[in-house]
Amino acid sequence: MTAERPSSLVIWWHAIRPHTLSLSVSPVLAGLALAFAETSRLDPAVALVTLLAAIAIQVGTNLNNDAADALNGTDQADRAGPPRITQKGWASAREVFTAAHVAFALAALGGIYLVAVGGLPILAIGILSLVAGYAYSSGPWPISRSPWGEAFVITFFGLVAVAGSFYLQTGWFDLPALVFGLVIGFPAAAVLLVNNTRDRESDHLAGRQTLAIRVGPHGATRLYALLLAASFVALFPLAALGFPGALLGLLATPVALKAERCFRAARLPHDYNNCLSRTASVQMSLCAAAVIGIVILA
């Protein structure tokens, strides 16, 4: 145990990583905005359960990652990022795994209701999301230890989340939902890239082969800029598909430029931690502006 142990509330607040939860909220809001623009209606109960289930899956993923990375030696005492409660000794791995399972169970409960609404496609999405949340840090081939983490984020925190939220309101999938999924997924992947670039040395020592390790610091800088740029470029096909209000998302360009400069100049762990919050702000501001534009012009 560490000498200074925070209160239980503070410990578990750190564990769920609230600063990352916008990554699960944004795609749901994007899907709801598109659904409203196409149908002029929303089911509030379905929207709320969708949002809560998405958050629960991410919380479960975060908790599972906290415990797993402590056990496999990835998180050491000299960890430079935000606190991890298992590594700090503030909670046992068993307690954190139990909390993760509770979060996944709550997501599954919400999923039962959503399956009743959306049928087999939502059942498939729900099962895949739960399995992916677990497999991100656990199992024989954890995604977090591979170069596929960013692709995982684009898929599940972008394409799947936006399209699934949209489907639950409309009963169909369409191309705009997938394009909006890319708009949301690219900056979410950039958040993970910042995290893995900061931790690349300790991750390498722990046997990880993340994308940040594979491409190196200079490659990560170029990839980060590409991910942010691609998220804004994707607004144009979304507008061309009948949602011109999405171009309001371009108002977030200055936020992205500041984040890119921050990442390019980052050298120390503190610098990368600052970039983490800036990158999350890119996604939030981009999503909020595009959603407002789509809804206003619906």
C-alpha positions as CSV (number, residue, x, y, z in Angstrom):
1,M,0.0,0.0,0.0
2,T,1.1,3.5,-0.7
3,A,1.7,5.9,2.3
4,E,-1.1,8.3,1.2
5,R,-4.3,6.5,0.3
6,P,-7.1,8.7,-1.0
7,S,-10.7,8.2,0.0
8,S,-12.6,5.4,-1.7
9,L,-14.6,7.9,-3.8
10,V,-11.4,9.4,-5.2
11,I,-9.8,6.0,-5.8
12,W,-12.7,4.7,-7.8
13,W,-13.1,8.0,-9.6
14,H,-9.5,7.6,-10.8
15,A,-10.3,4.0,-11.7
16,I,-13.1,4.7,-14.1
17,R,-11.1,7.5,-15.8
18,P,-13.9,10.1,-16.2
19,H,-11.7,12.2,-18.4
20,T,-12.0,9.5,-21.1
21,L,-15.7,8.9,-20.9
22,S,-16.4,11.5,-23.6
23,L,-15.0,8.9,-26.0
24,S,-18.2,6.8,-25.4
25,V,-20.6,9.7,-25.1
26,S,-19.6,11.4,-28.4
27,P,-20.5,8.6,-30.8
28,V,-23.9,8.0,-29.1
29,L,-24.7,11.7,-29.5
30,A,-23.6,11.6,-33.1
31,G,-25.8,8.6,-33.9
32,L,-28.8,10.3,-32.2
33,A,-28.2,13.5,-34.1
34,L,-28.2,11.7,-37.5
35,A,-31.3,9.7,-36.5
36,F,-33.2,12.9,-35.5
37,A,-32.1,14.6,-38.8
38,E,-33.5,11.6,-40.8
39,T,-36.7,10.9,-38.9
40,S,-37.5,14.1,-36.9
41,R,-38.0,12.0,-33.8
42,L,-36.1,10.3,-31.0
43,D,-37.1,7.7,-28.4
44,P,-35.7,9.2,-25.1
45,A,-35.7,5.9,-23.2
46,V,-33.8,4.1,-25.9
47,A,-31.4,7.1,-26.2
48,L,-30.7,7.1,-22.4
49,V,-30.2,3.4,-22.1
50,T,-27.9,3.5,-25.2
51,L,-25.8,6.2,-23.6
52,L,-25.6,4.4,-20.2
53,A,-24.7,1.1,-21.8
54,A,-21.9,2.7,-23.8
55,I,-20.5,4.4,-20.7
56,A,-20.7,1.1,-18.8
57,I,-18.8,-0.8,-21.4
58,Q,-16.0,1.8,-21.4
59,V,-15.9,1.9,-17.6
60,G,-15.6,-1.9,-17.6
61,T,-12.8,-1.7,-20.2
62,N,-10.9,0.9,-18.2
63,L,-11.2,-1.1,-15.0
64,N,-10.2,-4.3,-16.6
65,N,-7.2,-2.5,-18.2
66,D,-6.2,-1.1,-14.7
67,A,-6.0,-4.6,-13.1
68,A,-4.6,-6.4,-16.1
69,D,-1.8,-4.0,-16.7
70,A,-0.7,-4.2,-13.1
71,L,-0.6,-7.9,-13.1
72,N,1.2,-8.3,-16.4
73,G,3.9,-5.8,-15.3
74,T,3.0,-3.0,-17.8
75,D,2.2,-0.5,-15.0
76,Q,5.3,-0.1,-12.8
77,A,6.0,2.2,-9.9
78,D,7.5,4.8,-12.2
79,R,4.4,5.1,-14.3
80,A,4.1,8.6,-15.7
81,G,0.4,8.8,-16.6
82,P,-2.7,9.2,-14.5
83,P,-2.9,7.0,-11.4
84,R,-3.8,3.3,-11.8
85,I,-5.4,2.1,-8.6
86,T,-4.1,-1.5,-8.8
87,Q,-0.5,-0.5,-9.4
88,K,-0.8,2.1,-6.6
89,G,-2.0,-0.6,-4.2
90,W,-5.2,1.3,-3.6
91,A,-7.3,-1.7,-4.5
92,S,-6.5,-5.3,-5.2
93,A,-6.6,-6.7,-8.7
94,R,-9.5,-9.0,-7.6
95,E,-11.5,-5.9,-6.5
96,V,-10.9,-4.1,-9.7
97,F,-11.7,-7.1,-11.9
98,T,-14.9,-7.5,-9.9
99,A,-15.8,-3.9,-10.5
100,A,-15.1,-4.4,-14.2
101,H,-17.4,-7.4,-14.3
102,V,-20.1,-5.3,-12.5
103,A,-19.8,-2.6,-15.2
104,F,-20.0,-5.2,-18.0
105,A,-23.0,-6.8,-16.3
106,L,-24.8,-3.4,-16.2
107,A,-24.0,-2.9,-19.8
108,A,-25.4,-6.3,-20.6
109,L,-28.6,-5.5,-18.6
110,G,-29.1,-2.4,-20.7
111,G,-28.3,-4.4,-23.7
112,I,-31.2,-6.8,-23.0
113,Y,-33.6,-3.9,-23.3
114,L,-31.8,-2.6,-26.4
115,V,-32.0,-6.0,-28.1
116,A,-35.7,-6.1,-27.4
117,V,-35.8,-2.8,-29.3
118,G,-33.3,-3.5,-32.1
119,G,-33.3,-7.2,-32.5
120,L,-30.5,-9.4,-33.7
121,P,-28.2,-6.7,-35.1
122,I,-28.1,-5.1,-31.7
123,L,-27.5,-8.4,-30.1
124,A,-24.5,-9.0,-32.3
125,I,-23.1,-5.4,-31.7
126,G,-23.6,-5.8,-27.9
127,I,-21.8,-9.2,-27.7
128,L,-19.0,-7.9,-29.9
129,S,-18.6,-4.8,-27.8
130,L,-18.5,-6.7,-24.5
131,V,-16.0,-9.2,-25.8
132,A,-13.9,-6.4,-27.3
133,G,-14.0,-4.5,-24.0
134,Y,-12.7,-7.6,-22.2
135,A,-10.2,-8.6,-24.9
136,Y,-8.6,-5.1,-25.0
137,S,-6.5,-6.0,-22.0
138,S,-7.2,-9.7,-21.2
139,G,-7.2,-13.0,-22.9
140,P,-4.4,-14.7,-24.8
141,W,-3.8,-11.8,-27.2
142,P,-4.7,-8.5,-25.5
143,I,-5.4,-5.8,-28.1
144,S,-3.7,-3.2,-25.8
145,R,-0.4,-5.0,-26.2
146,S,-0.6,-5.1,-30.0
147,P,-0.4,-2.5,-32.8
148,W,-4.2,-2.8,-33.3
149,G,-5.3,-0.6,-30.5
150,E,-6.0,2.5,-32.6
151,A,-7.9,0.4,-35.2
152,F,-9.9,-1.1,-32.3
153,V,-10.9,2.4,-31.1
154,I,-11.9,3.6,-34.5
155,T,-14.0,0.5,-35.0
156,F,-15.8,0.4,-31.6
157,F,-15.7,4.0,-30.4
158,G,-16.5,5.2,-33.9
159,L,-18.1,3.1,-36.5
160,V,-19.9,0.6,-34.3
161,A,-21.1,3.1,-31.6
162,V,-22.4,5.7,-34.1
163,A,-24.1,3.2,-36.4
164,G,-25.5,1.2,-33.5
165,S,-27.0,4.3,-31.8
166,F,-28.4,5.4,-35.1
167,Y,-29.9,1.9,-35.8
168,L,-31.7,1.8,-32.5
169,Q,-33.6,5.0,-33.3
170,T,-34.3,4.3,-37.0
171,G,-34.3,0.5,-37.6
172,W,-31.7,0.7,-40.4
173,F,-28.0,1.4,-41.1
174,D,-26.8,3.8,-43.7
175,L,-23.6,5.3,-45.1
176,P,-23.8,8.7,-43.3
177,A,-23.7,6.9,-39.9
178,L,-20.5,5.1,-41.0
179,V,-18.9,8.3,-42.2
180,F,-19.9,10.1,-38.9
181,G,-18.4,7.1,-37.1
182,L,-15.0,7.9,-38.8
183,V,-15.3,11.6,-37.9
184,I,-15.7,10.5,-34.2
185,G,-13.4,7.5,-34.3
186,F,-10.3,9.2,-35.7
187,P,-9.7,11.7,-32.8
188,A,-10.6,8.9,-30.3
189,A,-7.8,6.8,-31.8
190,A,-5.5,9.9,-31.5
191,V,-6.2,9.9,-27.8
192,L,-4.9,6.4,-27.5
193,L,-1.9,7.2,-29.7
194,V,-0.9,10.0,-27.3
195,N,-1.2,7.7,-24.3
196,N,0.9,5.0,-26.0
197,T,3.5,7.4,-27.2
198,R,4.0,8.7,-23.7
199,D,4.4,5.1,-22.4
200,R,6.3,3.7,-25.3
201,E,9.5,3.0,-23.3
202,S,7.9,1.3,-20.4
203,D,5.5,-0.6,-22.7
204,H,8.5,-1.8,-24.7
205,L,10.1,-3.1,-21.6
206,A,6.9,-4.9,-20.7
207,G,6.8,-6.7,-24.0
208,R,4.2,-4.6,-25.7
209,Q,4.2,-3.8,-29.4
210,T,1.9,-0.9,-29.7
211,L,1.6,1.2,-32.8
212,A,3.5,4.0,-31.1
213,I,6.4,1.6,-30.6
214,R,6.2,0.2,-34.1
215,V,6.3,3.6,-35.9
216,G,8.6,5.5,-33.4
217,P,8.2,9.1,-32.2
218,H,8.4,10.7,-35.6
219,G,6.0,8.3,-37.1
220,A,3.6,8.8,-34.2
221,T,3.7,12.6,-34.7
222,R,2.8,12.2,-38.4
223,L,0.1,9.7,-37.6
224,Y,-1.4,11.9,-35.0
225,A,-1.6,14.8,-37.4
226,L,-3.1,12.5,-40.0
227,L,-5.8,11.2,-37.6
228,L,-6.9,14.7,-36.6
229,A,-6.9,15.9,-40.3
230,A,-8.9,12.9,-41.4
231,S,-11.6,13.6,-38.9
232,F,-12.2,17.0,-40.4
233,V,-11.9,15.9,-44.0
234,A,-14.6,13.3,-43.3
235,L,-17.0,16.1,-42.5
236,F,-17.2,16.9,-46.3
237,P,-18.5,13.6,-47.5
238,L,-20.9,13.6,-44.6
239,A,-22.2,17.0,-45.8
240,A,-22.4,15.8,-49.3
241,L,-24.5,12.9,-48.2
242,G,-27.3,15.3,-47.1
243,F,-26.0,16.8,-43.8
244,P,-24.5,20.2,-44.6
245,G,-24.8,21.2,-41.0
246,A,-21.9,18.8,-40.2
247,L,-19.5,21.4,-41.6
248,L,-20.1,23.4,-38.5
249,G,-17.6,20.9,-37.0
250,L,-14.9,22.8,-38.8
251,L,-15.2,25.4,-36.0
252,A,-13.2,23.0,-33.9
253,T,-10.2,23.3,-36.3
254,P,-8.3,25.8,-34.0
255,V,-8.6,23.3,-31.1
256,A,-7.1,20.6,-33.3
257,L,-4.3,22.8,-34.4
258,K,-3.4,23.6,-30.8
259,A,-3.5,19.9,-30.0
260,E,-1.2,19.0,-32.9
261,R,1.3,21.6,-31.9
262,C,1.2,20.3,-28.3
263,F,1.9,16.7,-29.4
264,R,4.6,17.8,-31.8
265,A,6.4,19.6,-29.0
266,A,5.8,17.0,-26.3
267,R,8.9,15.4,-24.8
268,L,8.1,14.8,-21.1
269,P,5.3,12.7,-19.6
270,H,3.7,15.9,-18.3
271,D,3.6,17.2,-21.9
272,Y,1.9,14.1,-23.1
273,N,-0.6,14.2,-20.3
274,N,-1.5,17.8,-21.4
275,C,-1.9,16.5,-24.9
276,L,-4.3,13.8,-23.7
277,S,-6.8,16.4,-22.5
278,R,-6.3,18.6,-25.5
279,T,-7.0,15.6,-27.9
280,A,-10.1,14.6,-26.0
281,S,-11.2,18.2,-26.3
282,V,-10.8,18.0,-30.1
283,Q,-13.2,15.1,-30.3
284,M,-15.7,16.8,-27.9
285,S,-15.7,20.1,-29.7
286,L,-15.8,18.6,-33.2
287,C,-18.7,16.3,-32.2
288,A,-20.6,19.0,-30.4
289,A,-20.3,21.5,-33.3
290,A,-21.2,18.9,-36.0
291,V,-24.2,17.6,-33.9
292,I,-25.5,21.1,-33.4
293,G,-25.2,21.9,-37.1
294,I,-26.9,18.6,-38.1
295,V,-29.8,19.1,-35.7
296,I,-30.3,22.8,-36.6
297,L,-30.5,22.0,-40.3
298,A,-32.5,18.9,-39.9
